[in-house]
Amino acid sequence: MSLYDIPLRTLTGEETSLAHHRGKAVLVVNVASKCGLTPQYAGLERLQKEYGERGFTVLGVPCNQFAGQEPGTAEEIGTFCSATYGVTFPLLEKTDVNGADRHPLYAELTKVADAEGEAGDVQWNFEKFLISPQGEVTRFRPRTEPESPEVLAAIEARLPA
């Protein structure tokens, strides 16, 4: 099954998939509102504004698997993201990224190794997976800032022609 065929649900419960973003560069990030890394939302939103019209989108995936740092309801998460960080990029429903109930999207994404050659479980909130328009995945660990040189270079290299 292609990444583009995996069924997803938006934060508001609507069915979707990555097929809606086929041909774009997509940065999939597991997010949380009560994490020390939560300020990365600001950088993610700046990426959305900077590259959104050039065939790029951030896709936020709320996850409560890391120290219970995303405890809210879908409505609370949506309100927090828009009121605190002005988030305009799409958000999916709260999702498990590790373990027995790992979402099929993350079952595929976590097969990809990071820059040090390590694949496997998501380490923490704000782990990033950049999907190229051709479906190739590049992985960045949680502490890699959204606007770090390596992420910016990867996005630039993967924007549609």
MDTraj code that builds the backbone (N, CA, C; nanometers):
import mdtraj as md
import numpy as np

residues = "MET SER LEU TYR ASP ILE PRO LEU ARG THR LEU THR GLY GLU GLU THR SER LEU ALA HIS HIS ARG GLY LYS ALA VAL LEU VAL VAL ASN VAL ALA SER LYS CYS GLY LEU THR PRO GLN TYR ALA GLY LEU GLU ARG LEU GLN LYS GLU TYR GLY GLU ARG GLY PHE THR VAL LEU GLY VAL PRO CYS ASN GLN PHE ALA GLY GLN GLU PRO GLY THR ALA GLU GLU ILE GLY THR PHE CYS SER ALA THR TYR GLY VAL THR PHE PRO LEU LEU GLU LYS THR ASP VAL ASN GLY ALA ASP ARG HIS PRO LEU TYR ALA GLU LEU THR LYS VAL ALA ASP ALA GLU GLY GLU ALA GLY ASP VAL GLN TRP ASN PHE GLU LYS PHE LEU ILE SER PRO GLN GLY GLU VAL THR ARG PHE ARG PRO ARG THR GLU PRO GLU SER PRO GLU VAL LEU ALA ALA ILE GLU ALA ARG LEU PRO ALA".split()
xyz = np.array([
    [0.0844, -0.1187, 0.0000],
    [0.0000, 0.0000, 0.0000],
    [0.0886, 0.1246, 0.0000],
    [0.0573, 0.2186, -0.0830],
    [0.1294, 0.3448, -0.0910],
    [0.0929, 0.4335, 0.0276],
    [0.1842, 0.5189, 0.0678],
    [0.1534, 0.6180, 0.1720],
    [0.0280, 0.6976, 0.1366],
    [0.0081, 0.7195, 0.0077],
    [-0.1031, 0.8024, -0.0380],
    [-0.2385, 0.7331, -0.0239],
    [-0.2383, 0.6006, -0.0049],
    [-0.3623, 0.5242, 0.0032],
    [-0.4077, 0.4969, 0.1463],
    [-0.3261, 0.5287, 0.2439],
    [-0.3586, 0.4985, 0.3839],
    [-0.4709, 0.5913, 0.4310],
    [-0.5804, 0.5352, 0.4811],
    [-0.6909, 0.6194, 0.5287],
    [-0.6504, 0.6989, 0.6530],
    [-0.6870, 0.8254, 0.6521],
    [-0.6610, 0.9162, 0.7640],
    [-0.7906, 0.9863, 0.8008],
    [-0.7918, 1.0490, 0.9176],
    [-0.9055, 1.1327, 0.9585],
    [-0.8526, 1.2675, 1.0044],
    [-0.9240, 1.3706, 0.9644],
    [-0.8872, 1.5056, 1.0077],
    [-0.9236, 1.5235, 1.1550],
    [-0.8775, 1.6307, 1.2134],
    [-0.9086, 1.6622, 1.3526],
    [-1.0589, 1.6738, 1.3741],
    [-1.1311, 1.7139, 1.2704],
    [-1.2763, 1.7278, 1.2809],
    [-1.3505, 1.5995, 1.2414],
    [-1.2771, 1.4897, 1.2178],
    [-1.3389, 1.3608, 1.1944],
    [-1.3704, 1.3251, 1.0508],
    [-1.3283, 1.4084, 0.9562],
    [-1.3555, 1.3792, 0.8157],
    [-1.2507, 1.2832, 0.7607],
    [-1.2954, 1.1920, 0.6730],
    [-1.2022, 1.0994, 0.6103],
    [-1.1149, 1.1741, 0.5098],
    [-0.9875, 1.1365, 0.5066],
    [-0.8931, 1.1980, 0.4139],
    [-0.7801, 1.0988, 0.3892],
    [-0.6813, 1.1406, 0.3152],
    [-0.5590, 1.0621, 0.2938],
    [-0.4522, 1.1561, 0.2399],
    [-0.3328, 1.1054, 0.2291],
    [-0.2249, 1.1855, 0.1704],
    [-0.2461, 1.2067, 0.0214],
    [-0.3387, 1.1327, -0.0398],
    [-0.3686, 1.1512, -0.1823],
    [-0.4096, 1.2955, -0.2112],
    [-0.4673, 1.3631, -0.1121],
    [-0.5054, 1.5041, -0.1287],
    [-0.3816, 1.5935, -0.1449],
    [-0.2657, 1.5405, -0.1080],
    [-0.1415, 1.6180, -0.1153],
    [-0.0437, 1.5578, -0.2156],
    [-0.0913, 1.4645, -0.2976],
    [-0.0038, 1.4016, -0.3972],
    [0.0578, 1.5107, -0.4844],
    [0.1868, 1.4965, -0.5132],
    [0.2561, 1.5955, -0.5944],
    [0.3134, 1.7110, -0.5142],
    [0.2889, 1.7113, -0.3831],
    [0.3432, 1.8152, -0.2949],
    [0.4517, 1.7553, -0.2065],
    [0.5275, 1.8427, -0.1434],
    [0.6150, 1.8028, -0.0343],
    [0.5324, 1.8176, 0.0938],
    [0.5310, 1.7132, 0.1765],
    [0.4482, 1.7129, 0.2974],
    [0.5370, 1.6824, 0.4175],
    [0.5320, 1.7687, 0.5182],
    [0.6062, 1.7481, 0.6426],
    [0.5077, 1.6977, 0.7477],
    [0.5137, 1.5681, 0.7775],
    [0.4259, 1.5052, 0.8764],
    [0.4948, 1.5136, 1.0121],
    [0.4255, 1.5724, 1.1110],
    [0.4848, 1.5956, 1.2426],
    [0.3866, 1.5535, 1.3509],
    [0.4309, 1.4649, 1.4433],
    [0.3457, 1.4344, 1.5577],
    [0.3615, 1.5470, 1.6595],
    [0.2503, 1.6094, 1.6937],
    [0.2506, 1.7319, 1.7731],
    [0.1841, 1.7104, 1.9082],
    [0.2124, 1.8010, 2.0021],
    [0.1518, 1.7988, 2.1350],
    [0.1508, 1.9401, 2.1905],
    [0.0477, 1.9718, 2.2670],
    [0.0303, 2.1095, 2.3151],
    [0.0936, 2.1368, 2.4506],
    [0.1388, 2.0340, 2.5214],
    [0.1945, 2.0546, 2.6548],
    [0.3348, 1.9963, 2.6677],
    [0.4142, 2.0173, 2.5661],
    [0.5494, 1.9617, 2.5572],
    [0.6506, 2.0755, 2.5574],
    [0.7699, 2.0466, 2.6032],
    [0.8760, 2.1465, 2.5961],
    [0.9091, 2.1869, 2.4530],
    [0.8744, 2.1016, 2.3570],
    [0.9002, 2.1307, 2.2166],
    [0.7813, 2.1979, 2.1476],
    [0.6719, 2.2212, 2.2211],
    [0.5511, 2.2807, 2.1626],
    [0.5784, 2.4112, 2.0883],
    [0.6733, 2.4959, 2.1329],
    [0.7013, 2.6171, 2.0549],
    [0.7424, 2.5905, 1.9105],
    [0.7752, 2.4664, 1.8750],
    [0.8049, 2.4346, 1.7347],
    [0.6835, 2.4596, 1.6448],
    [0.5632, 2.4650, 1.7035],
    [0.4449, 2.4994, 1.6237],
    [0.4682, 2.6306, 1.5480],
    [0.5332, 2.7272, 1.6120],
    [0.5561, 2.8570, 1.5474],
    [0.6407, 2.8401, 1.4212],
    [0.7470, 2.7620, 1.4288],
    [0.8309, 2.7369, 1.3122],
    [0.7581, 2.6586, 1.2049],
    [0.6769, 2.5628, 1.2467],
    [0.5989, 2.4861, 1.1495],
    [0.5029, 2.5772, 1.0738],
    [0.4392, 2.6689, 1.1456],
    [0.3466, 2.7614, 1.0803],
    [0.4206, 2.8557, 0.9861],
    [0.5415, 2.8985, 1.0250],
    [0.6203, 2.9835, 0.9336],
    [0.6568, 2.9070, 0.8069],
    [0.6900, 2.7776, 0.8200],
    [0.7166, 2.6963, 0.7010],
    [0.5933, 2.6895, 0.6117],
    [0.4771, 2.6712, 0.6737],
    [0.3522, 2.6644, 0.5969],
    [0.3304, 2.7939, 0.5188],
    [0.3527, 2.9059, 0.5849],
    [0.3328, 3.0357, 0.5186],
    [0.4369, 3.0591, 0.4097],
    [0.5608, 3.0207, 0.4357],
    [0.6705, 3.0431, 0.3407],
    [0.6580, 2.9568, 0.2158],
    [0.6220, 2.8298, 0.2337],
    [0.6270, 2.7347, 0.1232],
    [0.4905, 2.6847, 0.0772],
    [0.3839, 2.7201, 0.1467],
    [0.2514, 2.6671, 0.1167],
    [0.2068, 2.6877, -0.0264],
    [0.2386, 2.8017, -0.0838],
    [0.1968, 2.8302, -0.2215],
    [0.2914, 2.7697, -0.3248],
    [0.3971, 2.7037, -0.2763],
    [0.4950, 2.6430, -0.3670],
    [0.4855, 2.4906, -0.3687],
    [0.3714, 2.4365, -0.3246],
    [0.3533, 2.2919, -0.3282],
    [0.4026, 2.2197, -0.2045],
    [0.3819, 2.2796, -0.0889],
    [0.4268, 2.2231, 0.0378],
    [0.3154, 2.2367, 0.1408],
    [0.3077, 2.1393, 0.2313],
    [0.2209, 2.1556, 0.3474],
    [0.2793, 2.0826, 0.4668],
    [0.2534, 2.1391, 0.5839],
    [0.2766, 2.0699, 0.7100],
    [0.1491, 1.9917, 0.7384],
    [0.1616, 1.8744, 0.7957],
    [0.0471, 1.7959, 0.8390],
    [0.0723, 1.7582, 0.9848],
    [-0.0031, 1.8192, 1.0756],
    [0.0139, 1.7946, 1.2185],
    [-0.0660, 1.6734, 1.2628],
    [-0.0023, 1.5892, 1.3451],
    [-0.0657, 1.4667, 1.3934],
    [-0.0590, 1.4672, 1.5464],
    [-0.1640, 1.5156, 1.6131],
    [-0.1626, 1.5154, 1.7603],
    [-0.1437, 1.3732, 1.8138],
    [-0.0624, 1.3629, 1.9181],
    [-0.0317, 1.2323, 1.9774],
    [-0.0170, 1.2497, 2.1282],
    [-0.0785, 1.1602, 2.2048],
    [-0.0744, 1.1678, 2.3509],
    [0.0107, 1.0563, 2.4110],
    [0.1002, 0.9965, 2.3335],
    [0.1776, 0.8822, 2.3807],
    [0.3031, 0.9194, 2.4581],
    [0.3399, 1.0445, 2.4614],
    [0.4644, 1.0842, 2.5262],
    [0.4326, 1.1687, 2.6488],
    [0.4319, 1.1038, 2.7640],
    [0.4060, 1.1679, 2.8941],
    [0.2703, 1.2387, 2.8982],
    [0.1745, 1.1921, 2.8202],
    [0.0398, 1.2502, 2.8223],
    [0.0369, 1.3969, 2.7869],
    [0.1219, 1.4393, 2.6929],
    [0.1375, 1.5814, 2.6640],
    [0.0395, 1.6366, 2.5600],
    [-0.0548, 1.5519, 2.5156],
    [-0.1631, 1.5992, 2.4286],
    [-0.2948, 1.5412, 2.4808],
    [-0.3392, 1.5894, 2.5988],
    [-0.4569, 1.5297, 2.6628],
    [-0.5913, 1.5806, 2.6105],
    [-0.5917, 1.6861, 2.5347],
    [-0.7163, 1.7540, 2.4984],
    [-0.8039, 1.6790, 2.3998],
    [-0.9272, 1.7275, 2.3901],
    [-1.0204, 1.6793, 2.2886],
    [-0.9814, 1.7408, 2.1546],
    [-1.0427, 1.6920, 2.0489],
    [-1.0170, 1.7486, 1.9161],
    [-1.0456, 1.8984, 1.9160],
    [-1.1557, 1.9398, 1.9773],
    [-1.1903, 2.0818, 1.9808],
    [-1.0874, 2.1624, 2.0596],
    [-1.0419, 2.1086, 2.1732],
    [-0.9408, 2.1786, 2.2538],
    [-0.8087, 2.1904, 2.1782],
    [-0.7703, 2.0851, 2.1087],
    [-0.6458, 2.0878, 2.0307],
    [-0.6566, 2.1933, 1.9206],
    [-0.7671, 2.1927, 1.8472],
    [-0.7864, 2.2897, 1.7398],
    [-0.7843, 2.4327, 1.7903],
    [-0.8516, 2.4571, 1.9023],
    [-0.8548, 2.5912, 1.9604],
    [-0.7157, 2.6338, 2.0054],
    [-0.6436, 2.5436, 2.0727],
    [-0.5085, 2.5748, 2.1183],
    [-0.4191, 2.6115, 2.0002],
    [-0.4227, 2.5306, 1.8963],
    [-0.3339, 2.5527, 1.7809],
    [-0.3638, 2.6849, 1.7112],
    [-0.4907, 2.7157, 1.6927],
    [-0.5245, 2.8396, 1.6215],
    [-0.5046, 2.9614, 1.7106],
    [-0.5444, 2.9539, 1.8365],
    [-0.5349, 3.0704, 1.9250],
    [-0.3913, 3.0990, 1.9679],
    [-0.3128, 2.9949, 1.9925],
    [-0.1780, 3.0146, 2.0456],
    [-0.0745, 3.0361, 1.9361],
    [-0.0862, 2.9617, 1.8257],
    [0.0164, 2.9674, 1.7215],
    [-0.0370, 3.0073, 1.5847],
    [-0.1651, 3.0358, 1.5731],
    [-0.2220, 3.0751, 1.4443],
    [-0.2086, 2.9687, 1.3385],
    [-0.2150, 2.8426, 1.3785],
    [-0.1931, 2.7306, 1.2874],
    [-0.2974, 2.7306, 1.1751],
    [-0.2477, 2.7249, 1.0522],
    [-0.3352, 2.7158, 0.9344],
    [-0.3176, 2.5836, 0.8616],
    [-0.2141, 2.5072, 0.8963],
    [-0.1920, 2.3797, 0.8285],
    [-0.2890, 2.2745, 0.8820],
    [-0.3158, 2.1701, 0.8018],
    [-0.4119, 2.0683, 0.8436],
    [-0.3630, 1.9867, 0.9631],
    [-0.4589, 1.9464, 1.0452],
    [-0.4326, 1.8602, 1.1599],
    [-0.5162, 1.7334, 1.1459],
    [-0.4566, 1.6214, 1.1822],
    [-0.5288, 1.4954, 1.1834],
    [-0.5833, 1.4686, 1.3230],
    [-0.6638, 1.3635, 1.3353],
    [-0.7143, 1.3250, 1.4670],
    [-0.5985, 1.2746, 1.5523],
    [-0.6200, 1.2727, 1.6837],
    [-0.5188, 1.2220, 1.7756],
    [-0.4874, 1.0777, 1.7370],
    [-0.3580, 1.0462, 1.7280],
    [-0.3122, 0.9216, 1.6688],
    [-0.1998, 0.8602, 1.7502],
    [-0.1964, 0.7262, 1.7572],
    [-0.0822, 0.6560, 1.8156],
    [0.0245, 0.6405, 1.7083],
    [0.1470, 0.6775, 1.7424],
    [0.2575, 0.6690, 1.6470],
    [0.3513, 0.5521, 1.6776],
    [0.3377, 0.4923, 1.7958],
    [0.4186, 0.3777, 1.8382],
    [0.3270, 0.2716, 1.8983],
    [0.3812, 0.1530, 1.9172],
    [0.3114, 0.0487, 1.9915],
    [0.2123, -0.0315, 1.9096],
    [0.1361, -0.1141, 1.9808],
    [0.0432, -0.2075, 1.9186],
    [-0.0646, -0.1384, 1.8365],
    [-0.1031, -0.0181, 1.8778],
    [-0.2076, 0.0558, 1.8063],
    [-0.1507, 0.1618, 1.7126],
    [-0.0242, 0.1483, 1.6765],
    [0.0401, 0.2441, 1.5854],
    [-0.0420, 0.2551, 1.4572],
    [-0.0671, 0.3784, 1.4154],
    [-0.1437, 0.4029, 1.2934],
    [-0.0648, 0.3492, 1.1738],
    [-0.1340, 0.2955, 1.0728],
    [-0.0646, 0.2435, 0.9534],
    [0.0281, 0.3459, 0.8866],
    [-0.0067, 0.4740, 0.8913],
    [0.0832, 0.5759, 0.8358],
    [0.2179, 0.5716, 0.9065],
    [0.2146, 0.5643, 1.0389],
    [0.3395, 0.5612, 1.1157],
    [0.4079, 0.4249, 1.1077],
    [0.3328, 0.3187, 1.0822],
    [0.3963, 0.1885, 1.0597],
    [0.4892, 0.1980, 0.9384],
    [0.4471, 0.2740, 0.8381],
    [0.5304, 0.2926, 0.7185],
    [0.6408, 0.3954, 0.7429],
    [0.6055, 0.5099, 0.8004],
    [0.7043, 0.6169, 0.8195],
    [0.8200, 0.5728, 0.9087],
    [0.7917, 0.4952, 1.0141],
    [0.8975, 0.4577, 1.1082],
    [0.9931, 0.3519, 1.0522],
    [0.9663, 0.3004, 0.9332],
    [1.0623, 0.2112, 0.8655],
    [1.1802, 0.2907, 0.8113],
    [1.1622, 0.4217, 0.7975],
    [1.2645, 0.5092, 0.7399],
    [1.3675, 0.5449, 0.8460],
    [1.4944, 0.5369, 0.8092],
    [1.6033, 0.5722, 0.9008],
    [1.6271, 0.7228, 0.9003],
    [1.6777, 0.7720, 1.0125],
    [1.7158, 0.9127, 1.0231],
    [1.8577, 0.9312, 0.9667],
    [1.9158, 1.0492, 0.9848],
    [2.0482, 1.0793, 0.9299],
    [2.1579, 0.9900, 0.9880],
    [2.1361, 0.9352, 1.1086],
    [2.2344, 0.8464, 1.1707],
    [2.2100, 0.7004, 1.1348],
    [2.1100, 0.6743, 1.0498],
    [2.0820, 0.5387, 1.0064],
    [1.9887, 0.4608, 1.0971],
    [1.9238, 0.5297, 1.1912],
    [1.8337, 0.4626, 1.2846],
    [1.6881, 0.4748, 1.2403],
    [1.6232, 0.3604, 1.2252],
    [1.4797, 0.3561, 1.1977],
    [1.4106, 0.3170, 1.3283],
    [1.2814, 0.2873, 1.3213],
    [1.2101, 0.2409, 1.4401],
    [1.1224, 0.3481, 1.5008],
    [1.0852, 0.3248, 1.6251],
    [0.9868, 0.4077, 1.6936],
    [1.0163, 0.5570, 1.6883],
    [0.9091, 0.6338, 1.6893],
    [0.9174, 0.7789, 1.7067],
    [0.9733, 0.8028, 1.8467],
    [1.0712, 0.8913, 1.8600],
    [1.1368, 0.9139, 1.9881],
    [1.0548, 1.0000, 2.0838],
    [0.9862, 1.1021, 2.0312],
    [0.9146, 1.1972, 2.1171],
    [0.8245, 1.2819, 2.0274],
    [0.7553, 1.3758, 2.0885],
    [0.6735, 1.4700, 2.0124],
    [0.7610, 1.5497, 1.9162],
    [0.7037, 1.5895, 1.8056],
    [0.7659, 1.6754, 1.7047],
    [0.8744, 1.6054, 1.6224],
    [0.8636, 1.4730, 1.6085],
    [0.9464, 1.4034, 1.5099],
    [0.8878, 1.4361, 1.3723],
    [0.9752, 1.4567, 1.2738],
    [0.9320, 1.5066, 1.1429],
    [0.9677, 1.4081, 1.0322],
    [0.8718, 1.3894, 0.9409],
    [0.8918, 1.3051, 0.8234],
    [0.8550, 1.3884, 0.7015],
    [0.9526, 1.4172, 0.6176],
    [0.9289, 1.4946, 0.4960],
    [0.9078, 1.3976, 0.3801],
    [0.7883, 1.4039, 0.3215],
    [0.7536, 1.3177, 0.2087],
    [0.7669, 1.4005, 0.0809],
    [0.8493, 1.3529, -0.0115],
    [0.8693, 1.4241, -0.1380],
    [0.7479, 1.4032, -0.2280],
    [0.7341, 1.4835, -0.3339],
    [0.6251, 1.4616, -0.4292],
    [0.6271, 1.3212, -0.4906],
    [0.7417, 1.2541, -0.4886],
    [0.7533, 1.1188, -0.5429],
    [0.7289, 1.0118, -0.4362],
    [0.7023, 1.0543, -0.3118],
    [0.6737, 0.9603, -0.2043],
    [0.7949, 0.9136, -0.1257],
    [0.9113, 0.9749, -0.1499],
    [1.0320, 0.9395, -0.0738],
    [1.0291, 1.0141, 0.0595],
    [1.0777, 0.9476, 0.1664],
    [1.0670, 1.0027, 0.3009],
    [1.2045, 1.0330, 0.3584],
    [1.2165, 1.1508, 0.4207],
    [1.3355, 1.1912, 0.4948],
    [1.2910, 1.2161, 0.6385],
    [1.3672, 1.1671, 0.7338],
    [1.3282, 1.1712, 0.8753],
    [1.4170, 1.2653, 0.9548],
    [1.3521, 1.3449, 1.0399],
    [1.4220, 1.4355, 1.1300],
    [1.3722, 1.4106, 1.2715],
    [1.4621, 1.3970, 1.3653],
    [1.4256, 1.3690, 1.5043],
    [1.3650, 1.4920, 1.5725],
    [1.3003, 1.4718, 1.6887],
    [1.2211, 1.5782, 1.7528],
    [1.2949, 1.7081, 1.7804],
    [1.4180, 1.7023, 1.8220],
    [1.4889, 1.8254, 1.8599],
    [1.5396, 1.9046, 1.7394],
    [1.5262, 1.8492, 1.6195],
    [1.5626, 1.9234, 1.4989],
    [1.4536, 2.0274, 1.4750],
    [1.4904, 2.1533, 1.4859],
    [1.3942, 2.2627, 1.4709],
    [1.3379, 2.2653, 1.3284],
    [1.2112, 2.3014, 1.3143],
    [1.1499, 2.3065, 1.1805],
    [1.2245, 2.3957, 1.0819],
    [1.2859, 2.5027, 1.1323],
    [1.3560, 2.5958, 1.0429],
    [1.5078, 2.5779, 1.0469],
    [1.5531, 2.4601, 1.0894],
    [1.6963, 2.4328, 1.0908],
    [1.7471, 2.4250, 0.9468],
    [1.8749, 2.4501, 0.9260],
    [1.9289, 2.4461, 0.7898],
    [1.9024, 2.3144, 0.7181],
    [1.9126, 2.2018, 0.7885],
    [1.8926, 2.0731, 0.7214],
    [1.7474, 2.0515, 0.6792],
    [1.6517, 2.0979, 0.7600],
    [1.5110, 2.0842, 0.7209],
    [1.4798, 2.1782, 0.6052],
    [1.5258, 2.3033, 0.6146],
    [1.5008, 2.3987, 0.5059],
    [1.5607, 2.3499, 0.3738],
    [1.6822, 2.2977, 0.3789],
    [1.7467, 2.2470, 0.2571],
    [1.6685, 2.1294, 0.1993],
    [1.6204, 2.0417, 0.2855],
    [1.5435, 1.9258, 0.2388],
    [1.4119, 1.9699, 0.1751],
    [1.3435, 2.0659, 0.2374],
    [1.2180, 2.1163, 0.1801],
    [1.2443, 2.1790, 0.0441],
    [1.3435, 2.2676, 0.0385],
    [1.3772, 2.3346, -0.0882],
    [1.4058, 2.2335, -0.1988],
    [1.4781, 2.1263, -0.1646],
    [1.5163, 2.0258, -0.2637],
    [1.3967, 1.9415, -0.3095],
    [1.2897, 1.9397, -0.2290],
    [1.1776, 1.8526, -0.2594],
    [1.0512, 1.9265, -0.3050],
    [1.0593, 2.0565, -0.3145],
    [0.9430, 2.1298, -0.3646],
    [0.9180, 2.0867, -0.5090],
    [0.7910, 2.0768, -0.5477],
    [0.7630, 2.0382, -0.6873],
    [0.8225, 2.1376, -0.7861],
    [0.8635, 2.0869, -0.8993],
    [0.9269, 2.1714, -1.0012],
    [0.8291, 2.2728, -1.0574],
])
top = md.Topology()
chain = top.add_chain()
for i, resn in enumerate(residues, 1):
    res = top.add_residue(resn, chain, resSeq=i)
    for name in ("N", "CA", "C"):
        top.add_atom(name, md.element.get_by_symbol(name[0]), res)
traj = md.Trajectory(xyz[None], top)
